[in-house]
Amino acid sequence: MEKANRLEAELTETREKLNSAEARRRDLESEAEARSRELTDRVRELESRLSGSVPRAELDAAKVGAESKIQEIQAKLSECRSEAEALKEKVAGLESRLAEAEREIKAARSRIKETQVAVTSPQEKHQN
């Protein structure tokens, strides 16, 4: 009888463990189903976003075009800088020539005045 009681106790304990395991399994299945629904919803959301975005090939082509345009603009900028530098040098040369011409004009005016004074002075002496 004692053996039967012990077997019954083991059977009861095993049934309790089985019930507990089944309850845990149901809980895990519910959690897995909920997580699966969340992930499915997230995949749908991402697919929806992706369908509204620019295709990769188009994006890559636009990027290549933009990079090409940037290089073209940089080349023009470099060319403009070179031209600006050349113009600065030319302006500096012209300013130097202008200064020299102004000095020559000033000297010429001074010689003209000296000549006028020299021409006028002897005439005044003769008139006296």
C-alpha positions in Angstrom: 0.0 0.0 0.0 2.8 2.3 0.8 4.2 1.7 -2.7 0.8 2.6 -4.2 0.6 5.8 -2.2 4.1 6.7 -3.2 3.3 6.0 -6.9 0.1 8.0 -6.6 2.1 10.9 -5.1 4.6 10.7 -7.9 1.8 10.5 -10.4 0.1 13.6 -8.8 3.5 15.4 -8.8 4.1 14.5 -12.4 0.6 15.6 -13.4 1.2 19.0 -11.7 4.5 19.3 -13.5 2.8 18.4 -16.7 0.0 21.0 -16.1 2.6 23.6 -15.2 4.7 22.8 -18.3 1.6 23.0 -20.5 0.6 26.3 -19.0 4.1 27.6 -19.6 4.0 26.2 -23.2 0.7 28.1 -23.8 2.2 31.3 -22.3 5.3 31.0 -24.6 3.1 30.2 -27.6 1.0 33.3 -26.8 4.1 35.5 -26.4 5.6 34.0 -29.7 2.4 34.7 -31.6 2.2 38.3 -30.2 5.9 38.9 -31.2 5.3 37.3 -34.6 2.4 39.7 -35.2 4.6 42.7 -34.1 7.3 41.6 -36.4 4.9 41.1 -39.3 3.4 44.5 -38.7 7.0 46.0 -38.7 7.9 44.2 -41.9 4.7 45.6 -43.6 5.5 49.1 -42.4 9.1 48.8 -43.7 7.9 47.4 -47.0 5.5 50.3 -47.3 8.2 52.8 -46.6 10.5 51.1 -49.1 7.9 51.1 -51.8 7.6 54.9 -51.4 11.3 55.5 -51.5 13.6 56.2 -54.4 15.0 53.1 -56.0 18.7 52.4 -55.3 19.7 52.5 -58.9 18.1 55.9 -59.3 19.7 57.2 -56.2 23.1 56.0 -57.3 22.7 57.6 -60.7 21.7 60.9 -59.1 24.7 60.7 -56.8 27.1 60.0 -59.8 25.5 63.0 -61.6 25.8 65.2 -58.6 29.5 64.2 -58.1 30.2 64.9 -61.8 28.6 68.3 -61.6 30.6 69.1 -58.4 33.8 68.2 -60.2 32.8 70.4 -63.2 32.0 73.3 -60.9 35.3 72.9 -59.0 37.2 72.9 -62.3 35.4 76.1 -63.4 36.2 77.6 -60.0 39.8 76.7 -60.3 39.8 78.3 -63.8 38.1 81.4 -62.5 40.7 81.7 -59.7 43.5 81.4 -62.2 41.9 84.1 -64.4 41.4 86.3 -61.4 45.1 85.9 -60.4 46.2 86.7 -63.9 44.0 89.8 -63.9 45.4 90.9 -60.6 48.9 90.7 -62.0 47.8 92.6 -65.1 46.2 95.3 -63.0 49.3 95.6 -60.9 51.4 96.0 -64.1 48.9 98.6 -65.4 48.9 100.5 -62.1 52.7 100.6 -62.2 52.6 101.9 -65.8 50.0 104.5 -64.8 52.1 105.7 -62.0 55.1 106.0 -64.3 53.0 107.9 -66.9 51.7 110.2 -64.2 55.3 111.0 -63.1 56.3 111.6 -66.8 53.3 114.0 -67.2 54.2 115.8 -64.1 57.8 116.2 -65.2 56.6 117.3 -68.7 54.4 119.9 -67.1 57.2 121.1 -65.0 59.5 121.4 -68.0 56.7 123.3 -69.9 56.4 125.7 -67.0 60.2 126.2 -66.9 60.2 126.8 -70.6 57.4 129.3 -70.4 59.2 131.1 -67.6 62.4 131.1 -69.6 60.7 132.4 -72.7 58.7 135.0 -70.8 61.7 136.3 -68.7 63.9 137.4 -71.6 60.9 139.2 -73.2 60.3 141.1 -70.0 63.9 142.1 -69.9 63.8 143.5 -73.5 60.6 145.4 -72.8 62.2 147.2 -69.9 
